[in-house]
Amino acid sequence: MIGFDEAQALLAAEVRPLGSEEVPLAEAHGRVLAEPVHAGVSSPRRDVSAMDGFALRNADAAVGARFRLVGESFAGGALPPALGQGECVRIFTGAALPEGADRVVMQENCTFGASDMTITAQFGPGWHVRKAASDFAEGDLLLPAGTLLEPGAVVTLAAADRATAEVHKRPKLAIIATGDELAPPGSAHADPLKIPESVSFGVAALAREYGAAVEAQLSGEDELPALRRLAERALACANVVVVTGGASVGQRDYAKAMFDGQDLEFLFSKVSIKPGKPVWLARSQGRWVIGLPGNPGSAMVTARLFLAPLLAQLQGRAAQEVLDWIELPLGGQFPADESRTNFARAVLTPSGLMPLGNQDSGAQAPLSRARWLVRCEPATRVTPGGSTGMALNF
């Protein structure tokens, strides 16, 4: 059994990105860039107005000054005529400034007719001009490789005049839920010996949040030949196989044995954490297999701690980008363990982080309220009253 930090270091050192593919801009959201993006055009491409008003020479601007109106300028329209002394152009937001103009006076500060305009009110210090390339210039690096294309980054990608993006391939994920007691949700009520199989649905949701494409959600009873067939099926369709349950040392715990004959090479087989000690990670013929405990609380905590960074690195991101621990105030006393690093589920209140009352690894109702994991080191007890702890969004 190894420590949490050692397990994370092994994961970070061994997991490599998948290949890349080109996708249309409309499908780029949530993907990770495999190459840097440089601006194909400048922004703005020339001096443009930041307001609706009148473009003129600043040297002519004064309250009471009267101007000859010589044209109009609309965003995307033809370039307006160049200005001489005492001339102006009616201009609209985003429209090109005429040659010779260097200021825009907002229309609220002016009166105008068909052929002239007068500045009638104090127009303030703002020039209301966006200078050419003031946002970025053609050729500028806008998005480095490894950027997660969140909504704002998609705007930047499009502004770079890119119709496509070269991104890392999504990991294909297969989940195998094991256990004689499991029944599909909606059917467990018919058999008093069954419980709804809930864990694979939570793991699938988490995997999608971190960029995976869930190819299969499989379920098998604790019967080794059948589980081996499921393992072969999962490995055939996925880059990452997640097994839930059967990870301990019980007589019918087959999570590892089901991969006999698949050249399973372990990075780690047990981690000194609570909950989730039985979590394991291995390679099988170029694919990754991760075993999560069957208890829902343990499964979701270990999925957040190990599956999320695994998926991130397969997509060209650093594991630490999704293990972004931050220091936050603690408003309550957190549980500790004598020998293992504990990850307590918590909520953030005005007084600080508060542990959920039920930290049992089998508890499912508290998962709907848990928003943070608080790391508690062995043989310590975190106390409130101004203390802080390291927390991870959950």
N, C-alpha and C positions, 0 to 999 in steps of 0.2 A: 504494500500500500504506500502511495506517495502523497505528498502534500499538494494543496490546491495550486500554489504558485509553480511548483515543478510540473504539474500536469499541464498548466497553461503554457509553460515554456516549451514543452514537447510539442504541443499542438501548433504553436506559432512557428517552431523551427521546421516542422515536417510537412505542413499542408501547403500545397502550391496551387496557383490559380488554374482554372480550366481554360480552354481555348477561348477565342473571341469570335464575334460575329457582327455583321452590320445590320442595324435595324432602322426603320424609318423613324423620323422625329416623333410621330404620333405614338410610337410604341416605346419610347426611350425612358419614360418616367419609371423610377425605381430601379433602373439598371446602373451598372458601374462602368465608367469609361475605361477602355483598354488602351487608349492613346490620348495624348493631349489635344485640346481644341484651341486653335488660333483664330483670331477674327478674320473673316473673309472680306469685311468692309469696315470702315470706320463708323463710329456712332458718337454724335450725329455725323452724317456724311458731309455737311457744311453747316455754317452758322444758321440756326433756326430760332424762331420765336418761342418763348416759354409762356406767352400769354396772347389773348386776343387784344388787339390794339392797333397802334400805328408805328411803323418802322421809320426812323428818321436819323439825322445826324445829331449826335449828342451836342455838338457845338451850337446847334440851332435851338436846343431844348430850353424853354423857359415858360413860366406861367404867362399867358396872354399872347404867346407867339402864334402866328397864323401861318399855315402851310398850304401849298398847292398840292392837292391829292392827284397823283399821277398813275395810280394803278392799285391792284390788289394781289395778294399772295396767299395761296391756299396750300395746305400740306399735300404734297404729291403733284401739285400743279406746275405750270410753266414758270420759269424764273421771271421775277418782276423786273421792270426797267431800273437801270442805275439811277441813283438820286443825285440831284444837284442841290445847291444851297436853297433852303426854304422849301424843299419838297418832301413829301412823305408818301408812303404806301400803306393802305389798309392791310393788316396782316392777321393771320389766325394761328392758333397754337400748332407748332410743328412745321410751320411753313418757312421756306427759305427767306433769309434777309436779302434785300436788294444790295447790289454793290454800292458802297458809300455809306450804308446805314450801320450804326453800331449800337443803337438803343431802340427799345420798344416802350412806348408810353401806353399804359392800359386805356382801353376805350372809355372806362368809367371816369377818367380824368379829362375827357375831351368832348367837344361838340363838333359835328361835321355835317356837311351837305354833300351834294353830288360832285363838287369839284374842289372843296377846301375843307380844312380841319383847323380848329383852334384848341390849344391846351388851356383848359379853364380851371384846373385845380392842381394843387401841389402834387407832384407825381412820385415823390419819395426817392430813396437812393437806389432802388433796384433797377438794373438795366434790362432784365427779362430776356436775356439772350443766352442760348445754349451754344457754346463755341464748338466749331468742328472738332471732332475727335476728343472732346472733353470727357466722354465716358470711356472710350477706348479707341485706339488707332488700328487700322488694318495691319494684321500680322501679330498683334499683341497676344500673349498667352492668356486665355480667359479661363480655361478649366484644365487642370492637370489630370494626367492619368490617375485612376483610382477614385475620382470624384463620384459620389453617389448622386444620381440625377434626381434630386428632389424638385418640387415645383419651381422654385426660384432658379435652380441650375438649368432647368428645361428652357426657361425664358432666355437665359444667357446663351444656351446652345443655339436656339433659333436666331437670336440677335447676331450670332457669329456668321449667319447666312449658311447654316448647315441644314440640309434636308435629311441627313442620316447621321448616325453615330456608330462608331466602332466600340462595342461593349463586350464585357466578359459574359460568357455563356451562363445562363442560370443553372445552378445545380438541380438535377432531377432527383427527387426524393421519393423513397418508398418507406412506408411505416408498417411494421408487423406488431400487432398487439397480441400478447400471449396470455393464456389463462383459461382453465376450464370454467371458471365462474362468469366469464364475460358473455354478454348478450348485446346485440345491436340496440342502440337507444330507441325506445318506443316499444320494445318487446319484452324487456326484463320483467315487467309486472306479471307476465303469464307463468313464470316459474319462480317459486320462492327461493330456489337455490342460486339464482342468477343475479347479477348486478349489471347496470348499464356500462358499456365500454365507453368511457369518457376521455381517457388520456390521449388516444390517437387524434381526436378532434382538436384538443388544445395544442398538441405538438404540431399538427398540420397548420393551424392558424399562426403559431409562432414562426414556423418555417417560412410561410408565405410573407410574413412581415419582414423577414430578413432575406428575401429575394429568391427563395426556392420555388420550383414548380413541382407540386405534389402529384406524382404519377400514379401512386397506388396507396390505398389504405386497406391493409389485409389484417385478418384476424384468424388465430388458430388455437385450438385446444392444446393442452400439454401432452402431445403425442409426438414423439421425436420424428418418425418418418414423415408425417404430414408437415411438421415444421421445417424439415429439411427441404421439402418441395417448395414451401413458401419462400425460404431463403434463396433458393435458386431462381425463383420467379422474380423476387425483388432485385437481386443482383443483376438480372438480365435487363431491367428497365430503368435502373437508377445509378447515379453517381454516389449517392449517400443512402444508406439503409439505416433506419432507426428501429430498434427492437425495444419494446416496452414490456417490462416484467421478466420473470425467469432469470434474473441477474444474480440472485443470491446463491445459497448452497443447499437448497432444499432438494428432496429426492426427485422432484419433477421440474426443476429449474433448468431449462434447456436453451436459454438465450445464446450461449456460446457453443454448445454442442450442436446446435442446428446448422452451424457453419463448418462442421467437420468436412474435410475434403475440399474446402474453398480457400486453402492457403492463408488462413487468418493470421496476421502479424500484429501483435498487440503493441500499442504505444503505452497504454496503461490499462490495468484490469481492476483497479479499485483506488479510490481517492479518499483521503482523510478529511471528509467534510460531513456536515450534518445540516439538512438531510441530504441523502444521495450517495452514501458511501459506495454502493455497488456499481456506480457509473463506470463505463469502460469505453475505450476507443481503439479501433483496429483498422488495418488495411486488408483488403482482399482483392487481389488481381487488379490493382489500380482504382478500386472503389473504396469508399470509407464506410465503416460499420460502427455505429455508436449504440451502446446499450444503456437504456435508462431504466431506473427502478419502476416497478408497477404502481406504487402508491402515487396518487395524483399530485400531491404536494411535492414529493421528491422528484417526480418526473418533470414537472414544470420548472422547478428550480434548476435542475441539472440541464434541462434543455436551454434555459436562458444562459447558463454559465458555460456550457460546452458546445451545444449545437449551434447557437447563434454565432460565436466566433469562428466555428468551423465553416459555416456557410459564407461568412464574410470573407475569409481568406480564399475560399474557392473562387470568389468573384473579384479578387484583386485588391481587397481592402485589408488593412491591418486588423488583427484580432482586437487590439486595444481600442479601435474606433467604436466597437460595440460593447466593450467592457469599460465604459467611461465612468469610473467611480468618482464620486464627488463628496466633499465633506459637508455634512448638514447637521444642524442642531438636533439633539435627541430630547424628546419630551417625556420619555418613559424608560423604565429599566428593561434591558434586553437580555434574553437567555444566553447562557454560555455553556460550553461543554469542556470537560476536563482534558480531552485529548484531541478534539477535532475542531477545525474552523467551522463556525456555525453561521448560517445565512438565514436570518430571521425575516419573515414577511412583515411588512409595515405599511402604514399610511402616513401621509404628511398632514399635520394639523397646525393651527396657528402657534402652538407651543413647541412644535418640532415633530420629529418622527416618533410614532407610537407603534409598538408591536401589536399585531393582531392577537386576540386572546387565545385562539386555538392554533398552535404551531405544529400540531400532529401531522405527520407526513401523509396520512390518509385522508385528512380533511379536505373537502372540496368546496364547501360554501365560502370559506375565507378567501379562496383564490379570486373570486369576483371582486373583492375589495382591495386586495393587495396591489400596491403600486410601486413598492420599493423593496429591495433586499438590503439588509444591513449586515455588514460583515463583523462578526465577533470572534476574536481570537481565543484559542484554548486557555482555560483557567483564568479568564478575565470576566468582570461583570461591569457592563457599561451603566453608568448612573446618570440621572437627569440633573438639571440645575446648571445649565451652561455648558455641559459637555457636548462633544460632537462625535459623529461616527462616519465611517465610509459607507456610502450608499450607492446602489445601482438601480436604475429604473427597471421595473419588472412588468 
